[in-house]
Amino acid sequence: MWLSLFESEGGSGLALREQVCAALRRAMRSGALSLGERLPSTRVLARDLSLSRVTVEAAYGQLAIEGYLRRNVGKGSFVAIDLGAGAQSPIAPPHRSPGATTPFSQRGRRLLETGGCMEPMRLQAFAAGSPDLRAFPVALWRRVLNRRLRLDAEQLMRYGDPQGRPDLRAAISGYLAHSRGVRCHPGQVLVLTSSQQCLQLLAQMLLDDGDVVWMEDPGYGGARVVFAAAGARVVNLPVDAEGARHDDTMPTPRLIYLTPAHQFPTGQTLSLARRRQLIAYARRTGAYLVEDDYDSEFQYDGRAMPALQSLDEEGRVIYIGSFSKTLFPSLRLAYTVLPEDMVQPLLVARSAFDGHSSQLMQAVTADFIAQGHFAAHLRLMRQLYRSRRDCLLDALHTNLPWAQPLHSAGGLQLSVRLPEGSEADLTRRAARLGIATPSLSALHHEAAKVDGWRLGFAALRPEDITAAIKSLATLRQL
Ligand SMILES: Cc1ncc(COP(=O)(O)O)c(C=O)c1O
């Protein structure tokens, strides 16, 4: 049976490791391999396919990182995902050749070439970016939800306002004014499914082919994907001790994408002086600053600096926030605060994209905020994640002296620097232990690559953090 799974991959032009990955992914999608099934050992499969064991090992490691496989030391590798009939398939991984047979549009091909962006779908040390869903107050959420259904079921099942429900927009603007100093009224808020959708909307409405976008380097892959797919020319801003640095000789951008509160992935805060310079620059040139405030709620050593938007007198800043980390990712609710004159046009565009976000989830979220549960939940999660951040720092200090933490004042993940040239090998070997260690170097473009990892810690129990770090400690002794 095993050999038949690999029959059609030969001659596909893909590297051997990728051929193995592709065959196994296909087998999982077709149902030939099902959830929980044990794969042959790398030694046996390598022998049967006449491949080197390193190649098969690398393929299994890759599939484990993608969430397809679970690897238990001493027990073997098991299918970790249910892709049988009716189950949803994850998007193609980045390195597959785009549109080999279907004649996709140029725009479609450009998008495929970016590889898309996929978030980890299951809990694993140290998959980055997930809040702790075990700590989510499900019973409370259910109560709020049931009440809404009792009161408004019929209304909530109708088509809704593309801008978002007024009650949720009022709750968001109140929250942002209070916690982030954002200057806005509910009429400037547009409710969306995700920050990603907001970036897509902005790219669609503000960028023509070849337009310049400035981005932090290293920077957030999700944003880079959107700008590249839009045909924009990305100009990389180096990041130093004050955050992103520009100079006026760089090509003039239409958009400047920034993560000012907690630079992704270094954790650096954009200094006040740089904020002022960037706003002055945007005013002078007509560029827009896109402020992705993705995790400023989670600051552990004091409060986050107020939003960049709070310094903006002339409507040059587009603010983006998301409930993916503060509530839960599958809620699919995010928001943007727009300069006044952009609201109506973006609302029209949004209506053409996907209409609106779920009315029911918007109503529940609005109540959750208005009744004070959101603020309470954030307070609790901040404490919980702070203790986990401390636990991770301790474990690193004690067991992994070769992994140097970068800024650790906030966020759900912590970037660490590894000895130069060691990332690829350590990552491969960590994957063999079943530990995901998302790459830091892959987020560098023109900037000198820093070998390192982005360790997601917020969703992990302290004992799991410590155990996983102790396992990683063995990598430099093997
Ligand atoms: C910088 C940054 N922005 C946005 C997001 C995702 O937000 P959303 O789920 O709303 O697209 C992430 C997710 O990890 C992120 O790291």
The ligand as an SDF file (V2000), in Angstrom:
LIG
                    3D

 16 16  0  0  0  0  0  0  0  0999 V2000
    1.2640   41.1100   12.8870 C   0  0  0  0  0  0  0  0  0  0  0  0
   -0.0330   40.3520   12.8340 C   0  0  0  0  0  0  0  0  0  0  0  0
   -1.1290   40.9570   12.3660 N   0  0  0  0  0  0  0  0  0  0  0  0
   -2.3110   40.2880   12.2800 C   0  0  0  0  0  0  0  0  0  0  0  0
   -2.4380   38.9740   12.6690 C   0  0  0  0  0  0  0  0  0  0  0  0
   -3.6870   38.1370   12.5060 C   0  0  0  0  0  0  0  0  0  0  0  0
   -4.8670   38.6920   12.7270 O   0  0  0  0  0  0  0  0  0  0  0  0
   -6.1380   38.1140   11.9730 P   0  0  0  0  0  0  0  0  0  0  0  0
   -6.3950   36.7230   12.4790 O   0  0  0  0  0  0  0  0  0  0  0  0
   -7.2000   39.0730   12.3840 O   0  0  0  0  0  0  0  0  0  0  0  0
   -5.8680   38.1600   10.4940 O   0  0  0  0  0  0  0  0  0  0  0  0
   -1.3220   38.3130   13.1590 C   0  0  0  0  0  0  0  0  0  0  0  0
   -1.4580   36.8810   13.5220 C   0  0  0  0  0  0  0  0  0  0  0  0
   -0.6100   36.2370   14.0730 O   0  0  0  0  0  0  0  0  0  0  0  0
   -0.1060   39.0150   13.2540 C   0  0  0  0  0  0  0  0  0  0  0  0
    0.9790   38.3780   13.7220 O   0  0  0  0  0  0  0  0  0  0  0  0
  1  2  1  0
  2  3  1  0
  2 15  2  0
  3  4  2  0
  4  5  1  0
  5  6  1  0
  5 12  2  0
  6  7  1  0
  7  8  1  0
  8  9  2  0
  8 10  1  0
  8 11  1  0
 12 13  1  0
 12 15  1  0
 13 14  2  0
 15 16  1  0
M  END
$$$$
